[in-house]
Amino acid sequence: MLHDVAITYHLADGSFYEAVAPTTLAIAEGEFVALVGPTGCGKSTLLNVVAGLVAPSSGTCLIHGDRLSGINGQAGYLFQAEALMPWKTALANVAVGLEVQGLPRDEATERARSWLGKVGLGAFLQRYPHQLSGGQRKRVGLAQVLARDPRMLLMDEPFGPLDAQTRAIMGDLLLGLWQADRKAVLFVTHDLEEAIALADRVVIMSAGPNASIIGDFPIDLARPRDAHEVRLQPAFVETHRAIWQVLKEEVLKGYAQANEAKA
């Protein structure tokens, strides 16, 4: 997917900031990959490269063998921030994206109704976003993305703003829906436990500048999984310990850099 992709920013004072060093990352069909690293290391930037929202300074992004130029139309993107229209109901928020794709209104509405049912919101079709809880709004967002039937899912800390219990529930919901058709997933998170609970592989990035991939860990935990219960397994604890040994130093570097910048 990413081949020697590097990101360099041209700053206002004429200098350059090398955010991400040349990075290569492949994701197989049906594979769930979590990308973890310190704050500001470039995780979301690499995700945006795959989405076609950011052009790499060098290197290439290949989507199913084709070089990406422009927006990645094969991907569904779930942001940390909500993308719901406040003047539309849950049903209309999901249906409108399908209509933009060219589906007739009746067909778009029925597909939206079906997906809202799959995410547990069948009784909330006519609610407006302000009438839904944070977790319910995230479910609407998930339905928006999945209803379009993308070939891959790009998720940028989608459950970050939620409380721990709701995050666990959303993790189970995501795993259940993903298990049904196994799309390729690139999932950015700062939460190592969440990454291990959800993913087939956990990829670790170093602190910036010149951030790079410093670890790629296969997750040998049986599927299907319960995103909460799996954390109690000895294998989960051992996996967490091994990855944290690599990640901890980079997190501390990130904190030190932030403190130096404040000083």
C-alpha positions in Angstrom: 0.0 0.0 0.0 2.7 2.5 1.1 6.1 2.3 -0.6 8.9 4.6 0.7 6.4 7.3 1.5 7.9 10.3 3.2 6.3 13.5 4.5 8.2 16.8 4.7 6.6 20.2 5.5 7.9 23.5 4.3 7.7 25.9 7.2 6.9 29.6 7.2 10.5 30.5 8.0 11.8 28.7 4.9 13.0 25.7 6.8 11.8 22.1 6.4 10.4 19.7 8.9 10.8 16.0 8.0 7.7 14.5 9.7 7.8 11.0 8.4 10.9 9.2 7.1 10.5 6.9 4.0 8.0 4.3 5.2 6.7 1.1 3.6 3.5 -0.6 4.8 1.5 -3.4 3.2 -2.0 -4.4 4.2 -3.5 -7.7 2.8 -7.1 -8.1 1.7 -9.2 -8.7 4.7 -6.5 -7.8 7.2 -7.1 -5.6 10.2 -4.0 -3.5 10.9 -3.7 -1.1 13.8 -1.2 1.8 13.7 0.0 3.0 17.1 2.6 5.6 18.1 3.2 8.7 20.3 1.2 11.8 19.8 2.4 13.7 16.7 4.3 10.9 15.2 2.5 11.0 11.8 -0.1 8.1 12.2 -3.0 10.2 11.0 -0.8 11.7 8.3 -0.1 8.3 6.8 -3.7 7.4 7.0 -4.5 10.6 5.1 -2.0 9.6 2.4 -3.9 6.3 2.0 -7.2 8.3 1.9 -5.8 10.6 -0.8 -6.2 13.7 1.4 -2.4 14.3 1.7 0.1 13.9 -1.1 3.4 12.3 -0.1 6.6 14.3 -0.5 8.2 11.2 -2.0 7.2 7.6 -2.5 4.0 6.0 -3.8 0.7 4.8 -2.4 -0.7 1.8 -4.3 -4.4 0.8 -3.9 -5.0 -2.7 -5.1 -2.0 -2.3 -7.4 -2.9 1.1 -8.9 -1.1 4.2 -8.0 -3.3 6.6 -6.0 -3.7 10.1 -7.4 -6.5 12.1 -5.7 -9.1 10.9 -3.4 -9.2 7.2 -2.7 -12.7 6.3 -3.8 -12.3 2.7 -2.7 -12.0 3.6 1.0 -14.5 4.5 3.7 -13.1 7.0 6.2 -14.3 7.3 9.8 -12.8 10.3 11.5 -12.5 11.0 15.2 -14.6 14.1 14.7 -18.3 13.5 13.8 -19.4 14.2 10.2 -23.2 14.2 10.8 -25.4 16.9 9.4 -27.3 18.4 12.4 -30.4 19.2 10.4 -30.8 15.6 9.1 -32.1 12.6 11.0 -30.0 9.5 11.5 -31.7 7.9 8.6 -31.2 10.8 6.3 -27.6 11.2 7.3 -26.8 7.7 6.2 -29.0 7.8 3.1 -27.7 11.1 1.7 -24.2 9.6 1.0 -25.8 6.8 -1.0 -27.9 9.2 -3.0 -24.7 11.1 -3.9 -23.3 7.8 -5.2 -26.3 7.6 -7.5 -28.7 5.3 -5.7 -32.4 6.1 -6.2 -33.8 7.7 -3.0 -36.0 4.8 -2.1 -33.2 2.3 -2.4 -30.8 4.6 -0.5 -33.3 4.9 2.3 -33.9 1.2 2.6 -30.2 0.5 2.7 -29.7 3.2 5.3 -32.5 1.7 7.3 -30.9 -1.8 7.1 -27.4 -0.5 8.2 -28.8 1.5 11.1 -30.5 -1.7 12.2 -27.2 -3.6 12.0 -25.5 -1.0 14.3 -28.4 -1.2 16.8 -30.2 2.0 15.9 -33.3 0.6 14.3 -35.5 2.4 16.9 -33.6 5.8 16.4 -34.1 6.4 12.7 -35.9 9.7 13.1 -33.6 11.1 15.8 -31.4 14.1 15.1 -27.8 14.1 16.1 -28.3 16.2 19.1 -30.9 13.7 20.3 -28.4 10.9 20.3 -25.6 10.0 22.7 -22.0 10.1 21.7 -21.9 6.3 21.2 -25.1 6.4 19.1 -23.6 9.2 16.9 -20.5 7.0 16.4 -22.8 4.2 15.3 -24.5 6.4 12.8 -21.1 7.4 11.4 -20.1 3.7 11.2 -23.4 3.0 9.3 -22.6 5.9 6.9 -19.2 4.4 6.0 -20.3 0.7 5.8 -23.5 1.4 3.8 -21.3 2.5 0.9 -19.6 -0.9 0.8 -16.0 0.4 0.5 -13.3 -2.1 -0.2 -11.2 -0.8 2.7 -11.9 1.0 6.0 -9.7 3.9 7.2 -10.3 4.7 10.8 -8.6 7.6 12.7 -9.1 7.1 16.4 -12.9 6.8 15.8 -13.7 5.9 19.4 -11.3 8.3 21.1 -13.8 10.7 22.5 -15.9 8.0 24.1 -15.8 6.7 27.6 -14.1 3.3 28.3 -17.3 1.2 28.5 -18.8 2.7 25.3 -15.4 2.2 23.5 -15.5 -1.5 24.4 -19.0 -1.8 23.1 -18.1 0.0 19.9 -15.1 -2.3 19.5 -17.3 -5.4 19.7 -19.7 -3.9 17.2 -16.9 -3.1 14.8 -15.4 -6.6 15.1 -18.8 -8.2 14.5 -19.5 -6.2 11.4 -16.0 -6.6 10.1 -16.1 -10.4 10.7 -19.0 -10.6 8.3 -17.1 -9.5 5.2 -13.5 -9.0 6.3 -12.6 -5.7 4.5 -9.0 -4.4 4.8 -8.8 -2.0 7.8 -6.2 0.6 8.7 -7.0 1.7 12.3 -5.1 4.5 13.9 -5.2 4.6 17.7 -3.1 5.8 20.7 -4.6 3.0 22.8 -2.4 -0.1 22.7 -4.9 -2.3 24.5 -7.6 -1.3 21.9 -5.2 -2.1 19.1 -4.3 -5.5 20.3 -8.0 -6.4 21.1 -9.1 -5.5 17.5 -6.3 -6.1 15.1 -4.5 -8.9 13.2 -1.3 -6.8 13.3 -0.1 -3.9 15.4 2.4 -1.6 13.7 4.4 0.8 15.9 5.7 4.2 14.9 8.6 6.0 16.5 8.4 9.6 17.8 9.1 12.3 15.3 10.7 14.0 13.6 11.6 11.5 10.9 9.1 9.1 12.4 9.3 5.6 11.1 7.9 2.1 11.6 9.9 0.4 14.4 7.8 -2.7 15.1 5.3 -4.9 13.4 3.6 -7.4 15.7 1.3 -10.2 14.6 -1.6 -10.7 17.1 -2.0 -14.4 17.8 -5.4 -14.2 19.4 -8.3 -16.4 18.2 -11.3 -14.9 16.4 -14.1 -14.2 16.8 -13.0 -12.0 19.8 -14.8 -10.1 22.5 -13.0 -6.8 22.6 -13.2 -6.7 26.4 -12.9 -10.3 27.5 -9.9 -10.9 25.3 -7.9 -8.5 27.5 -8.1 -11.0 30.4 -6.3 -13.7 28.5 -2.7 -14.5 29.4 -1.7 -14.3 25.7 -3.1 -10.7 25.6 -1.0 -9.7 28.6 2.2 -11.2 27.1 1.6 -9.5 23.8 0.9 -6.2 25.5 4.1 -6.5 27.5 6.2 -7.2 24.4 4.8 -4.3 22.3 5.0 -1.9 25.3 8.7 -2.5 25.6 9.1 -1.1 22.1 6.5 1.7 22.4 7.3 3.0 25.9 10.6 4.6 24.9 9.0 6.4 22.0 6.1 7.7 24.1 8.6 9.1 26.6 10.6 10.7 23.8 7.3 12.3 22.6 6.6 13.7 26.0 10.1 15.1 26.3 9.9 16.8 23.0 6.6 18.4 23.9 8.0 19.7 27.2 11.1 21.1 25.4 8.8 22.9 22.9 6.8 24.5 25.8 10.0 25.6 27.4 
